[in-house]
């Protein structure tokens, strides 16, 4: 609606300006009626009000920018005469109705041919101006969309960081960790107690350090994961076995920050913890050509029969799914399913990227 108002106001102002100019020019040779000149001069610009949305729509569908401009140019070359010729005919007809003496003496078709020779360039310029404004508005909308997407990514990153903090400070997790520390203190195992406190402090610090980043090298992400695993090993003792396999080329790959640890936490809490005998978790990262695969696999209790990634209400997996879709639109996969051991396998497949310095 706002765009329609702008179109009406702009062309009305142009029409009134030309009407006043034509009136002052003809006032030297007589006293023409203002309403007649207004009817004659404003009418063609009213015509442009109606065809401007068509030009904008065609410009959006066949833009004269980017690699396809040469292919799209013939569309506009064909459309311009279809718009300009009726406009010139309308202007000729309105001039006759306004009792323009020159138009009446010369006749419709000679005047039309004269306007085609000497006034068509003005309509070409008008068409080009409308097209340019349309491209500018489209470019502005694209910038707004990118800014909005960046803001959404930043909000998602902050939310992920806060969720990770919340999981770390969750009473169940925190109390179990403090209880394990207390057990080691009673056993006078100071080294284990200090190690758990250090790991917990490092996790909190690294979480806060990542709040302004969207992607980090996998090596940095795995350092965070190892802190978490170290704490869980203290709690579960020999009930938890974790195997990590990260290829050398994959260590420098950029990955979404705080994406691996929530997957490992899910494997521990929902796969291994419910089993009395514990279990095993495997974390793998592999580079294949221009793709990076992140895999977290456990041999735990597995998924419920009615579980679905698209309908899950779990904060961690839903957050990871949304961030991957925003960071890699239509260029990533995120799957969760049962494996041969009866446990769960989570796989993320994203483009392989490295920081610019590492690339050089």
C-alpha positions in Angstrom: 0.0 0.0 0.0 2.8 2.4 0.8 4.4 1.8 -2.5 1.1 2.6 -4.3 0.8 5.9 -2.5 4.4 6.8 -3.4 3.7 6.0 -7.1 0.5 8.2 -7.1 2.2 11.1 -5.4 5.3 11.1 -7.6 3.5 11.0 -10.9 0.9 13.5 -9.7 3.6 15.9 -8.8 5.3 15.4 -12.2 2.0 16.0 -14.0 1.2 19.1 -12.0 4.7 20.5 -12.8 4.3 19.9 -16.5 0.8 21.4 -16.4 2.0 24.6 -14.8 4.9 24.8 -17.2 2.7 24.3 -20.3 0.1 26.8 -18.9 2.8 29.6 -18.4 4.2 29.0 -21.9 0.8 29.3 -23.6 -0.3 32.2 -21.5 2.0 34.4 -23.6 -0.2 33.8 -26.7 -3.6 33.9 -25.0 -5.6 32.9 -22.0 -6.0 29.1 -22.1 -8.1 27.4 -19.5 -6.0 25.7 -16.8 -8.3 22.7 -16.5 -7.9 21.9 -20.2 -4.1 21.9 -19.9 -4.4 19.9 -16.7 -6.6 17.3 -18.5 -4.1 17.1 -21.3 -0.8 17.0 -19.4 -1.8 15.0 -16.3 -3.6 12.2 -18.2 -0.4 10.6 -19.5 1.2 10.5 -16.1 -2.0 8.9 -14.7 -1.4 6.3 -17.3 2.1 5.8 -15.9 0.7 5.3 -12.5 -1.2 2.2 -13.7 1.6 0.7 -15.8 4.4 1.3 -13.2 3.4 -1.8 -11.1 3.7 -3.9 -14.4 7.2 -2.5 -15.1 8.3 -3.2 -11.5 6.9 -6.8 -11.7 8.7 -7.5 -15.0 11.9 -5.9 -13.7 11.8 -8.2 -10.6 11.2 -11.2 -12.8 13.7 -10.2 -15.5 16.3 -8.1 -13.7 19.0 -6.2 -15.7 21.7 -7.1 -13.3 24.0 -10.0 -12.6 24.9 -12.6 -15.2 21.4 -12.9 -16.7 21.0 -9.2 -17.8 21.9 -9.9 -21.4 19.2 -12.7 -21.6 16.6 -10.5 -19.9 17.2 -7.3 -21.9 15.1 -8.4 -24.9 12.1 -8.7 -22.6 12.3 -5.0 -21.8 13.1 -4.0 -25.4 9.8 -5.7 -26.4 7.8 -4.3 -23.4 8.8 -0.7 -23.9 6.9 -0.2 -27.2 3.9 -2.0 -25.8 3.8 0.6 -23.0 5.0 3.8 -24.8 2.9 3.6 -28.0 -0.5 3.5 -26.1 0.8 6.4 -24.0 1.6 8.5 -27.0 -1.8 7.7 -28.5 -3.5 8.7 -25.2 -1.5 12.0 -25.2 -2.6 12.8 -28.8 -6.2 12.0 -28.0 -6.3 14.1 -24.8 -4.7 17.0 -26.7 -7.6 16.9 -29.2 -10.2 16.7 -26.4 -8.5 19.7 -24.7 -9.0 21.6 -28.0 -5.4 22.2 -28.7 -5.4 24.2 -31.9 -2.3 22.8 -33.4 -3.5 19.2 -32.8 -6.9 20.0 -34.3 -5.3 21.6 -37.4 -2.8 18.8 -37.9 -4.9 15.7 -37.2 -4.5 12.6 -35.0 -2.0 10.5 -36.9 0.4 13.3 -37.9 0.5 14.5 -34.3 1.0 10.9 -33.1 4.0 10.4 -35.5 5.5 13.8 -34.4 5.2 12.8 -30.7 6.8 9.4 -31.6 9.7 11.3 -33.1 10.3 13.9 -30.5 8.7 12.7 -27.2 9.2 9.0 -27.1 12.6 9.4 -25.6 11.0 10.9 -22.5 9.0 7.7 -22.0 12.1 5.6 -22.5 13.8 7.6 -19.8 10.7 7.2 -17.6 10.7 3.4 -18.2 14.4 3.2 -17.4 13.9 5.3 -14.2 11.0 3.1 -13.0 13.2 0.0 -13.7 16.2 1.5 -11.9 14.0 2.4 -8.8 12.6 -1.1 -8.8 16.1 -2.6 -8.9 17.2 -0.2 -6.1 14.2 -1.3 -3.9 14.9 -5.0 -4.7 18.5 -4.5 -3.6 17.4 -2.7 -0.5 15.1 -5.6 0.4 17.9 -8.1 -0.2 20.1 -6.1 2.2 17.3 -6.0 4.8 16.8 -9.8 4.4 20.5 -10.5 4.8 20.7 -8.2 7.9 17.6 -9.9 9.3 19.2 -13.3 8.7 22.4 -12.2 10.3 20.5 -11.0 13.3 18.6 -14.3 13.5 21.9 -16.2 13.3 23.3 -14.0 16.1 20.2 -14.5 18.2 20.4 -18.3 17.6 24.1 -18.3 18.6 23.4 -16.4 21.8 20.5 -18.8 22.5 22.7 -21.8 22.0 25.3 -20.4 24.4 22.7 -19.7 27.0 21.2 -23.2 26.5 24.6 -24.7 27.0 25.1 -22.7 30.1 21.7 -23.7 31.3 22.4 -27.4 30.7 25.7 -27.1 32.5 24.1 -25.3 35.5 21.0 -27.6 35.4 20.6 -28.8 39.0 20.8 -32.5 38.0 24.1 -32.0 36.1 25.6 -29.5 38.6 24.6 -31.4 41.7 25.9 -34.7 40.3 29.2 -33.0 39.4 29.5 -31.4 42.8 28.6 -34.7 44.5 31.3 -36.5 42.5 33.8 -33.7 43.5 32.7 -34.2 47.2 33.3 -38.0 46.9 36.8 -37.4 45.6 37.5 -34.9 48.4 36.4 -37.4 51.1 38.7 -39.9 49.5 41.4 -37.3 49.7 41.8 -37.5 45.9 42.7 -33.9 45.5 44.0 -34.3 41.9 40.6 -35.6 40.7 38.7 -32.9 42.6 40.9 -30.1 41.2 40.6 -31.6 37.7 36.8 -31.6 37.7 36.6 -28.1 39.1 39.1 -26.9 36.4 37.1 -28.7 33.6 33.9 -27.2 34.8 35.4 -23.7 35.0 36.9 -24.1 31.5 33.6 -25.1 30.1 31.9 -22.0 31.5 34.7 -19.8 30.2 34.7 -21.3 26.7 31.0 -21.0 26.5 31.1 -17.2 27.2 34.1 -16.8 24.8 32.0 -18.2 22.0 29.0 -15.9 22.3 30.2 -13.5 19.5 31.1 -16.3 17.0 29.1 -18.3 14.5 31.7 -20.8 13.5 34.9 -22.0 15.1 37.6 -24.5 14.0 36.6 -28.1 14.8 39.8 -28.4 16.9 38.5 -25.7 19.2 35.0 -27.2 19.4 36.5 -30.6 20.3 38.5 -29.0 23.1 35.2 -27.9 24.6 33.8 -31.5 24.2 36.8 -33.0 25.9 36.3 -30.9 29.0 32.7 -32.2 29.1 33.8 -35.8 28.6 36.4 -35.4 31.3 33.7 -34.5 33.8 31.4 -37.3 32.8 34.2 -39.8 33.0 34.7 -38.8 36.6 31.0 -39.5 37.3 30.6 -42.7 35.4 34.0 -44.1 35.9 34.4 -47.3 33.8 30.7 -47.2 32.8 31.5 -44.6 30.1 33.8 -45.2 27.2 34.4 -42.4 24.7 36.3 -42.9 21.4 37.3 -39.8 19.3 38.4 -40.1 15.7 39.0 -36.7 14.0 41.0 -36.8 10.7 43.9 -34.4 10.4 42.3 -32.4 7.6 39.1 -32.0 9.5 40.6 -30.4 12.6 40.9 -27.0 10.9 37.3 -27.2 9.4 34.9 -24.5 10.5 31.9 -25.9 12.3 28.9 -24.1 14.0 29.9 -23.2 17.5 28.5 -25.4 20.3 27.1 -28.0 18.0 29.0 -31.2 19.0 28.8 -31.0 22.8 25.0 -31.0 22.9 25.0 -34.1 20.8 27.4 -35.9 23.1 25.4 -34.7 26.1 22.3 -36.2 24.6 24.1 -39.5 24.1 25.3 -39.5 27.7 22.0 -38.5 29.3 19.5 -40.4 27.1 21.6 -43.2 25.8 24.2 -44.3 28.3 23.0 -43.0 31.7 19.7 -45.1 31.8 21.8 -48.3 31.5 23.3 -49.9 34.6 26.3 -51.2 32.6 26.9 -47.9 30.8 28.0 -47.9 27.3 30.3 -46.4 24.5 30.2 -43.2 22.6 32.1 -42.6 19.3 32.7 -39.1 18.0 34.0 -39.0 14.4 34.8 -36.2 12.0 35.7 -36.9 8.4 36.4 -34.8 5.4 35.3 -36.1 2.0 36.2 -33.8 -0.9 34.4 -30.5 -0.1 32.1 -31.9 2.6 32.6 -32.4 6.4 30.8 -35.2 8.2 30.3 -35.0 12.0 29.1 -38.2 13.6 28.1 -39.0 17.2 27.2 -42.6 17.8 26.3 -44.5 21.0 25.3 -48.0 21.9 22.7 -46.9 24.5 19.0 -47.5 24.9 18.1 -46.0 21.5 15.2 -43.8 20.4 11.5 -44.3 21.2 9.5 -45.8 18.4 7.5 -42.6 17.8 10.4 -40.2 18.0 11.0 -37.7 15.1 13.6 -35.0 14.6 11.0 -32.7 13.0 8.6 -32.9 16.0 11.1 -33.1 18.8 10.7 -30.6 21.6 14.2 -31.1 22.9 16.0 -27.7 23.1 19.4 -29.0 22.0 18.5 -30.8 18.8 15.9 -28.3 17.8 18.4 -25.5 18.2 21.0 -27.3 16.2 18.5 -28.1 13.4 17.4 -24.4 13.1 21.0 -23.1 13.2 22.1 -25.5 10.5 19.2 -24.5 8.2 20.1 -20.8 8.6 23.9 -21.2 8.3 23.7 -23.6 5.3 20.4 -23.1 3.5 19.6 -26.2 1.4 23.3 -27.3 1.7 23.4 -29.5 4.8 21.9 -32.6 6.3 21.1 -33.5 9.9 19.9 -37.0 10.6 19.1 -38.9 13.9 18.4 -42.6 13.8 19.0 -46.0 15.2 22.1 -47.9 14.5 23.0 -51.6 14.3 23.9 -51.8 18.1 20.5 -50.6 19.0 21.7 -47.2 20.1 21.5 -43.8 18.3 23.6 -42.3 15.5 23.5 -38.5 14.8 25.1 -37.3 11.6 25.7 -33.7 10.4 27.0 -33.1 6.8 28.0 -29.6 6.0 30.3 -27.8 3.4 34.0 -28.0 4.2 35.3 -24.5 5.1 38.5 -23.2 6.8 39.5 -19.8 8.1 41.1 -17.6 5.5 44.5 -17.7 7.2 44.4 -21.5 7.3 43.4 -21.6 3.6 46.5 -19.6 2.6 
